[in-house]
Amino acid sequence: MSTLLFILFSAFSFLKTDNGLIQQNMGFFGNNPGHIRENSLVVMGRLGTLDTKETVFALSMRHAFFKAMYRSFGSIEVRSDIPDDEHYASSYPYLFNIELGGNTTLNGKTKLGASITLFEQRIMTDNLRGHAFNIGGLYAIKSFKFGGFVRNLSGKVGYDGFERYPLPKEGGLYGIYQDALNTASIELLLDDLKFENRVMYFSYIRRFKKVLSIGTELALEKDLSFGYTVKYPLNLMLKLNLNKYNIGLSVMIPKGSMDIKNSLYLGVDL
């Protein structure tokens, strides 16, 4: 039973998305279905030092969007409970995730959006499938934007014949200030919608001329310490604007490990 609970916890934790707003503010993609960059195509590749690989494809046309993500965790050996057992099966854990959604504008300043996520997760030698709903909104006035979202609204998920569990819900509230050269944001993330699990994200982006943007994002826990519930407290990002093409490089730096993640983005304005 303890092994099964560990597997379920691991599978559900993989469903958690990247938080913070630096990707959103750099013009790529974010977690709020009510706040998407319209008429764009984005491809991202991510490589982690612990044999993790991730590919993301996102397409938005007017008020609708499609996003697909495939994450590979390398290869593991599945053995029996005997430590010196020489017989094992190879497993290739992965997560495949599709999100479909759209939004609508109410009064020129307010947007509301919703999406559905379909996923398949392989842990050990078993597959876990399910779906979840996401909702969000955005209010814009002059140089300020205020948004919020809730993700992973669903019933219980589990393997056939075993107890089922709800997905970990995520909620966020944020504010963004933007002028011609500067973008600053603050986000309050509530893991499992509990205030005691809150994390604060602060980001700042500086645009130089019309070609280069450099940004940094810092994640602070409720006790203002690093590395316990926030695995990647620091994210650095660079972006080049080449006419309708946008190229971004992101480096996520962890605390207490060497699992540095490098992401390369390509965006195209349609």
C-alpha positions in Angstrom: 0.0 0.0 0.0 2.8 2.4 0.8 4.3 1.8 -2.6 1.0 2.5 -4.3 0.6 5.8 -2.3 4.1 6.8 -3.3 3.3 6.1 -7.0 0.1 8.1 -6.9 1.8 11.0 -5.1 4.5 11.0 -7.7 2.1 10.9 -10.6 0.0 13.7 -9.3 3.0 15.9 -8.5 4.1 15.6 -12.1 0.8 17.2 -13.1 1.7 20.4 -11.4 2.6 23.2 -13.8 5.5 25.7 -13.8 4.4 28.6 -11.6 5.4 32.2 -11.6 4.8 34.7 -14.4 8.1 35.2 -16.2 7.2 33.0 -19.1 3.8 34.7 -19.4 5.4 38.2 -19.2 8.0 37.2 -21.7 5.2 36.5 -24.2 5.2 32.7 -24.2 2.6 30.8 -22.2 1.2 30.7 -18.7 -1.3 28.9 -16.4 -4.3 31.2 -16.7 -6.8 30.3 -19.5 -8.2 33.8 -19.2 -4.8 35.3 -20.0 -3.3 34.0 -23.2 -1.2 35.6 -25.9 -3.5 35.6 -29.0 -2.5 34.6 -32.5 0.8 33.0 -31.6 2.7 29.7 -31.9 5.2 28.6 -29.3 7.5 25.6 -29.2 9.6 24.8 -26.1 12.3 22.2 -25.4 13.6 21.7 -21.8 16.5 19.6 -20.6 17.2 18.7 -17.0 20.5 17.3 -15.7 18.7 14.3 -14.1 17.6 12.8 -17.4 14.3 14.7 -17.6 13.2 16.0 -21.0 10.2 18.1 -21.9 8.6 19.4 -25.1 5.7 21.8 -25.3 3.7 23.0 -28.3 1.2 25.8 -27.9 -1.1 27.4 -30.5 -3.6 30.2 -30.0 -5.9 31.8 -32.6 -8.0 34.7 -31.4 -9.8 33.5 -28.3 -9.0 29.8 -28.5 -5.8 27.9 -27.7 -4.3 24.4 -27.8 -1.4 23.2 -25.7 0.4 19.8 -25.7 3.2 18.7 -23.4 5.3 15.6 -23.3 7.6 15.0 -20.4 10.1 12.1 -20.2 11.8 10.9 -17.0 14.3 8.6 -18.5 14.5 4.9 -17.7 14.1 3.0 -14.4 14.4 -0.6 -13.4 11.3 -2.2 -11.8 12.2 -5.0 -9.5 10.5 -7.2 -6.9 10.7 -6.5 -3.1 13.9 -8.6 -2.9 16.9 -6.2 -3.0 19.2 -8.6 -4.8 16.7 -9.8 -7.4 18.4 -9.9 -10.8 15.1 -10.0 -12.7 13.7 -6.7 -13.6 11.6 -4.9 -16.2 12.6 -1.6 -17.8 10.1 1.2 -17.4 10.1 4.6 -19.2 7.9 7.0 -17.1 6.3 9.9 -19.0 3.5 12.4 -18.8 1.5 13.4 -21.9 -0.8 16.4 -21.4 -3.2 18.1 -23.7 -5.1 21.3 -22.8 -7.9 22.9 -24.9 -9.5 26.1 -24.0 -10.6 29.6 -24.8 -11.7 32.9 -23.3 -14.1 35.8 -23.9 -14.0 39.5 -23.4 -16.8 41.0 -21.4 -16.4 44.8 -21.4 -13.1 45.5 -23.1 -11.2 45.2 -19.8 -12.3 41.9 -18.4 -11.6 38.4 -19.8 -12.8 35.0 -18.5 -11.4 31.7 -19.7 -11.7 28.0 -19.2 -9.9 24.9 -20.4 -9.9 21.1 -20.1 -6.8 19.1 -19.5 -6.5 15.4 -20.7 -3.5 13.5 -19.4 -1.8 10.1 -19.4 0.9 9.3 -16.9 3.1 6.2 -16.8 4.7 5.4 -13.5 6.5 2.1 -13.1 4.6 -0.2 -15.5 1.1 1.2 -15.1 -0.7 4.0 -16.9 -2.9 6.6 -15.1 -5.4 8.6 -17.2 -7.8 11.4 -16.4 -9.0 14.9 -17.0 -9.3 18.2 -15.2 -10.8 21.6 -15.7 -9.1 25.0 -15.3 -10.7 28.5 -15.0 -9.3 32.0 -14.9 -9.8 35.6 -15.4 -8.0 38.9 -16.2 -8.8 42.6 -15.6 -6.7 45.2 -17.4 -6.6 48.9 -16.7 -4.0 51.3 -18.2 -0.5 49.8 -17.3 -1.9 47.3 -14.8 -3.3 43.7 -15.2 -4.8 41.7 -12.4 -5.5 38.0 -12.8 -6.4 34.8 -11.1 -6.9 31.1 -11.9 -7.7 27.7 -10.4 -6.4 24.5 -12.0 -7.0 20.8 -11.7 -10.7 20.8 -10.9 -11.7 17.2 -11.2 -13.1 14.1 -9.6 -11.0 11.4 -8.1 -8.3 9.6 -10.1 -6.6 6.3 -9.5 -5.7 2.9 -10.9 -8.5 0.3 -11.5 -9.2 -1.7 -8.4 -7.5 0.7 -6.0 -8.7 3.7 -4.0 -9.0 7.0 -6.0 -7.7 10.4 -5.0 -8.3 14.0 -6.1 -5.7 15.8 -8.1 -3.8 18.6 -6.3 -5.5 21.8 -7.0 -3.6 25.0 -7.7 -4.8 28.6 -7.3 -3.1 31.9 -8.1 -3.7 35.6 -7.8 -1.3 38.1 -9.5 -0.7 41.7 -10.5 1.4 42.9 -13.4 2.7 46.4 -14.2 4.1 47.1 -17.6 5.4 50.1 -19.5 7.5 50.5 -22.7 10.7 49.2 -21.1 9.8 47.6 -17.7 7.6 44.7 -16.6 7.2 43.8 -12.9 4.8 41.3 -11.4 3.9 39.6 -8.1 2.0 36.3 -7.7 0.5 34.6 -4.7 0.3 30.8 -5.4 -1.9 28.6 -3.2 -0.8 25.0 -3.4 -3.9 22.8 -3.0 -5.8 26.1 -2.4 -4.5 26.3 1.2 -3.1 29.6 2.5 -0.6 27.8 4.7 1.0 26.4 1.4 1.4 29.8 -0.1 4.4 30.8 -2.3 5.2 34.3 -3.5 6.8 34.9 -6.9 8.4 38.2 -7.8 9.6 38.9 -11.3 11.2 41.9 -13.1 11.9 42.2 -16.9 13.9 44.9 -18.6 13.7 45.6 -22.3 16.7 47.0 -24.0 15.8 48.9 -27.2 13.4 46.6 -29.2 15.5 43.5 -29.5 16.6 42.1 -26.2 14.8 41.5 -22.9 16.3 40.1 -19.7 14.3 38.9 -16.8 14.6 37.3 -13.4 12.1 35.7 -11.1 12.4 34.8 -7.4 10.2 32.4 -5.4 9.8 33.0 -1.7 8.1 30.5 0.7 5.9 31.5 3.6 8.9 31.4 5.9 11.1 33.3 3.4 13.5 30.3 3.0 14.5 28.4 -0.1 14.4 24.8 -1.2 11.8 23.1 0.9 8.5 23.3 -0.9 9.9 25.4 -3.8 12.3 23.3 -5.8 13.3 26.1 -8.2 13.5 29.4 -6.3 15.3 31.3 -9.1 14.5 31.5 -12.8 16.6 33.6 -15.2 15.4 34.3 -18.8 16.6 36.0 -21.9 14.5 36.9 -25.0 15.4 38.1 -28.5 12.7 39.8 -30.6 13.4 39.3 -34.3 10.5 40.8 -36.2 7.6 38.3 -35.7 9.9 35.7 -34.2 10.7 35.5 -30.4 13.6 33.3 -29.1 13.8 32.8 -25.3 16.3 31.0 -23.1 15.4 30.1 -19.5 17.6 28.7 -16.8 15.8 27.3 -13.6 18.2 27.0 -10.7 17.3 24.7 -7.8 18.3 24.7 -4.2 20.0 21.7 -2.7 20.5 19.7 -5.9 22.2 19.9 -9.3 19.0 19.5 -11.4 19.4 22.7 -13.3 16.8 23.0 -16.1 17.5 24.8 -19.4 14.6 25.7 -21.6 14.7 27.1 -25.2 11.6 28.8 -26.6 10.6 29.8 -30.1 7.6 32.0 -30.6 6.0 33.1 -33.8 3.4 35.9 -34.1 0.7 34.7 -36.5 
